Amino acid sequence: MGVSLADNDGEDDDFSETHDINVTPFIDVMLVLLIIFMVAAPLSTVDLPIDLPTSSATPQKKPDKPTYLSIKPDLTLAIGENPVHRAELIGTLDGLSDMSKDKYVFLRADRSVPYGELMGVMELLRSGGYTRVKLVALEGAPGAPAAGPAQP
């Protein structure tokens, strides 16, 4: 709320109010939030270089804290960005604080990984009680080549 102190040349001596909204603090807050989200967004992705196949399926909503299991081109496994041996896969998943057997495991595999290896990892997950598995692919036309290593 603003007040005008200018001389009114003999008119009524009451102060008149101006009804302008000061938007400068709002703009400052929005710019700070924009910077925070720009910095935080790249930190929420998995940074393993995997060449994912493309899919034309409708994208699904991603949960707040997904658990990514990646099969790299050299057939090694990683949970998030941490490498894990096949023999220790189920124990490592069981040890995660935010993981339970009723949550989805997002399985990412490089396009050069043989189908048998992918099925072997899925069998390991099934034998450990993790039956809720989602396969991760890039969005796009089916059969379209990906432009190098990409993220989901």
C-alpha positions as CSV (number, residue, x, y, z in Angstrom):
1,M,0.0,0.0,0.0
2,G,1.5,3.3,-1.0
3,V,0.8,6.9,0.0
4,S,1.2,10.0,-2.1
5,L,2.7,13.0,-0.3
6,A,2.4,15.4,-3.3
7,D,0.7,18.8,-2.8
8,N,-2.9,18.7,-4.1
9,D,-3.2,22.5,-4.7
10,G,-5.8,23.2,-2.1
11,E,-7.8,20.0,-2.7
12,D,-8.8,17.7,0.2
13,D,-5.9,17.3,2.6
14,D,-6.6,13.5,3.1
15,F,-3.9,11.2,1.9
16,S,-4.9,9.2,-1.2
17,E,-3.8,5.6,-1.5
18,T,-2.2,4.2,-4.6
19,H,-3.2,0.6,-5.5
20,D,-0.1,-0.7,-7.2
21,I,1.2,-4.2,-6.5
22,N,5.0,-4.4,-5.9
23,V,6.0,-7.5,-8.0
24,T,9.8,-7.1,-7.5
25,P,10.0,-9.5,-4.5
26,F,7.9,-12.0,-6.3
27,I,10.2,-11.9,-9.3
28,D,13.3,-12.3,-7.1
29,V,11.8,-15.4,-5.4
30,M,10.9,-16.9,-8.7
31,L,14.4,-16.4,-10.1
32,V,16.0,-18.0,-7.0
33,L,13.7,-21.0,-7.4
34,L,14.6,-21.3,-11.1
35,I,18.3,-21.3,-10.3
36,I,17.8,-24.0,-7.6
37,F,15.8,-26.3,-9.9
38,M,18.4,-25.7,-12.7
39,V,21.2,-26.9,-10.4
40,A,19.2,-29.8,-8.8
41,A,17.7,-31.3,-12.0
42,P,21.0,-32.8,-13.4
43,L,21.8,-34.3,-10.0
44,S,18.7,-36.5,-10.0
45,T,19.7,-38.6,-13.0
46,V,21.9,-41.7,-13.3
47,D,25.1,-40.8,-15.2
48,L,26.2,-44.2,-16.5
49,P,26.9,-44.1,-20.3
50,I,24.4,-46.7,-21.6
51,D,23.1,-46.7,-25.2
52,L,19.4,-47.4,-24.6
53,P,17.1,-48.6,-27.3
54,T,14.2,-46.4,-28.3
55,S,10.5,-47.1,-27.8
56,S,7.3,-45.5,-29.1
57,A,5.3,-46.5,-26.0
58,T,3.6,-43.9,-23.9
59,P,6.0,-42.7,-21.1
60,Q,5.0,-43.7,-17.6
61,K,5.2,-41.4,-14.5
62,K,8.5,-41.8,-12.8
63,P,8.4,-42.4,-9.0
64,D,10.1,-40.0,-6.6
65,K,13.2,-42.2,-5.8
66,P,13.5,-44.9,-8.5
67,T,16.0,-47.7,-8.2
68,Y,17.9,-48.2,-11.4
69,L,19.7,-51.4,-12.2
70,S,22.0,-51.0,-15.2
71,I,23.6,-53.6,-17.4
72,K,26.6,-52.0,-19.0
73,P,28.1,-53.0,-22.4
74,D,30.8,-55.0,-20.7
75,L,27.9,-57.0,-18.9
76,T,28.8,-55.6,-15.4
77,L,25.9,-54.5,-13.2
78,A,25.4,-51.2,-11.3
79,I,22.7,-50.0,-8.9
80,G,22.4,-46.3,-9.5
81,E,26.0,-45.5,-10.2
82,N,27.5,-48.0,-7.8
83,P,29.0,-51.2,-9.4
84,V,27.7,-54.5,-7.9
85,H,28.7,-58.1,-8.6
86,R,26.0,-60.5,-9.8
87,A,26.4,-62.7,-6.7
88,E,25.8,-59.7,-4.4
89,L,22.9,-58.2,-6.4
90,I,20.0,-59.4,-4.2
91,G,21.9,-58.6,-1.0
92,T,22.7,-55.1,-2.1
93,L,19.1,-54.5,-3.1
94,D,17.9,-55.8,0.2
95,G,20.3,-53.5,2.0
96,L,19.0,-50.3,0.4
97,S,17.0,-48.3,2.9
98,D,14.4,-47.0,0.4
99,M,13.9,-50.4,-1.4
100,S,11.4,-53.1,-0.7
101,K,10.2,-56.1,-2.7
102,D,6.9,-54.3,-3.7
103,K,8.7,-51.4,-5.3
104,Y,9.7,-51.3,-9.0
105,V,13.2,-52.0,-10.1
106,F,14.0,-50.0,-13.3
107,L,16.2,-52.2,-15.5
108,R,18.4,-50.3,-18.0
109,A,20.4,-52.3,-20.5
110,D,22.8,-51.2,-23.2
111,R,21.5,-52.1,-26.7
112,S,24.6,-54.2,-27.2
113,V,23.7,-56.5,-24.3
114,P,22.6,-60.0,-25.5
115,Y,19.0,-61.0,-24.8
116,G,20.2,-64.0,-22.7
117,E,22.2,-61.7,-20.4
118,L,19.1,-59.5,-19.8
119,M,17.0,-62.5,-19.1
120,G,19.6,-63.8,-16.7
121,V,19.5,-60.6,-14.7
122,M,15.7,-60.7,-14.6
123,E,15.9,-64.3,-13.4
124,L,18.3,-63.2,-10.6
125,L,15.8,-60.5,-9.6
126,R,12.9,-62.9,-9.7
127,S,14.7,-65.5,-7.6
128,G,15.4,-62.8,-5.0
129,G,11.7,-61.8,-4.8
130,Y,11.9,-58.7,-6.9
131,T,9.1,-59.4,-9.4
132,R,8.2,-55.8,-10.2
133,V,10.6,-54.8,-13.0
134,K,10.2,-52.1,-15.5
135,L,12.4,-51.9,-18.6
136,V,13.8,-48.4,-19.4
137,A,14.1,-47.2,-23.0
138,L,14.5,-43.8,-24.8
139,E,11.4,-42.1,-26.1
140,G,11.2,-42.0,-29.8
141,A,10.2,-43.8,-33.0
142,P,10.7,-47.6,-32.9
143,G,13.9,-48.7,-34.5
144,A,15.3,-45.2,-34.7
145,P,19.0,-45.1,-33.8
146,A,19.9,-43.3,-30.6
147,A,22.4,-40.4,-30.9
148,G,25.1,-41.9,-28.7
149,P,25.0,-42.6,-24.9
150,A,21.8,-41.2,-23.4
151,Q,19.9,-41.0,-20.2
152,P,16.2,-42.0,-19.5
